[in-house]
Amino acid sequence: MSHRSSTQLGNSAREHSRWAGATAPLAASCACRRRRDGRRPKTRAAAAVEAETKKAVVRIGTRGSPLAMAQAYMTRDLLKEAFPELSEENALEIVIIKTTGDKILSQPLADIGGKGLFTKEIDEALLSGRIDIAVHSMKDVPTYLPDGMILPCNLEREDVRDVFISAVAGSLSELPEGAVVGTASLRRQAQILHKYPYLKCENFRGNVQTRLRKLKEGVVDATMLAYAGLKRLDMEQHATAILDFEEMLPAVAQGAIGIACREGDESMGAYLAALNHEPTRVAIVCERAFLAALDGSCRTPIAGHARQADDGSLSFKGNVATPNGKRLLETSRSGAFNEEEAAKIGDDAGQQLKAEGGPDFFNW
């Protein structure tokens, strides 16, 4: 956004003062000069102040991490492309909101509240009217939404796979016994230890740049990140290997951006409807139904991925594991690619694994 400096505003004000100090007849003539609606024409100083204080049409709420900001900028640019009126100066404003998850980096997410740590403060800002829409990484969003808020829009999904990053090995299988993998994800930890029980996993939090720096400093031997995040930051070159689904099934909603607004806000709803990518939204409905059926939280190592197959049908794979990786339950489903069927497939898959695991499976 462009802002006029105080010097510029001061110059405008001085110009107005010189005009006001003109001869009496001239001043009187000007005093009588009014618009047809009876109001005086705006001085240049008043017009400048009005332009400066003009409220944005859409205030976009986001976390302040580089990745979150990249996603907010993406949303802003898509809105500008879709709606010419939003290309005007000051029509869009990005509002940075610090969340609990950003403030506490020394503890695992599961120990400080689990899901919702990266969304709670942003949701509160939305519901209080401080922002008009909220941009979230969908994998951070709990399966329930606060009353008065809806999430009608998913942008087109990025590559959902995980990447392996290391200076000492080309893949997880090449890491020597006792090597340390840094990850804040119990899902990744469980799948790693299930296949490679001789490796160690340590809590490894922070934004992408922080994790890469710690890796370079030798704090851990390897780490894993979402490929989508690296691509959105133009940092794909840091990936040592891209992992297929057999090696590492992704998190529910990984690679997807969700945009929320207040329930009943028709103007924001219309903006978001134009940005929504329906194939992504249907896939996310399936995955989140799976997560909800398993009562998933950051304490539950759950992975799930739904996609539209080549024949147009919905294909789903999911798993749930114990944090130490000793038990891992898997399932798969297919069906019609629509919202109703997607929700049913996800819920059925989750209920199946919940029954297979038994009442003691989730007690850790």
HELIX and SHEET records of a PDB file:
HELIX    1   1 SER A    6  ALA A   20  1                                  15    
HELIX    2   2 ALA A   24  CYS A   32  1                                   9    
HELIX    3   3 ARG A   44  THR A   53  1                                  10    
HELIX    4   4 PRO A   66  ALA A   82  1                                  17    
HELIX    5   5 PRO A   84  SER A   87  5                                   4    
HELIX    6   6 THR A  100  LYS A  103  1                                   4    
HELIX    7   7 LEU A  109  ILE A  112  5                                   4    
HELIX    8   8 LYS A  120  SER A  128  1                                   9    
HELIX    9   9 MET A  138  ASP A  140  5                                   3    
HELIX   10  10 LEU A  172  GLU A  174  5                                   3    
HELIX   11  11 LEU A  186  LYS A  195  1                                  10    
HELIX   12  12 VAL A  208  LYS A  216  1                                   9    
HELIX   13  13 TYR A  227  ARG A  232  1                                   6    
HELIX   14  14 GLU A  236  HIS A  238  5                                   3    
HELIX   15  15 GLU A  266  LEU A  275  1                                  10    
HELIX   16  16 GLU A  278  ALA A  293  1                                  16    
HELIX   17  17 GLU A  339  GLY A  357  1                                  19    
SHEET    1   A 5 LEU A  92  ILE A  96  0                                        
SHEET    2   A 5 VAL A  58  THR A  62  1                                        
SHEET    3   A 5 ILE A 133  SER A 137  1                                        
SHEET    4   A 5 ILE A 257  ARG A 262 -1                                        
SHEET    5   A 5 MET A 149  ASN A 154 -1                                        
SHEET    1   B 5 LYS A 200  GLU A 202  0                                        
SHEET    2   B 5 VAL A 180  GLY A 182  1                                        
SHEET    3   B 5 ALA A 222  ALA A 226  1                                        
SHEET    4   B 5 ASP A 162  SER A 166 -1                                        
SHEET    5   B 5 ALA A 241  ILE A 242 -1                                        
SHEET    1   C 3 ILE A 302  GLN A 308  0                                        
SHEET    2   C 3 LEU A 314  ALA A 321 -1                                        
SHEET    3   C 3 LEU A 328  GLY A 335 -1                                        
END                                                                             
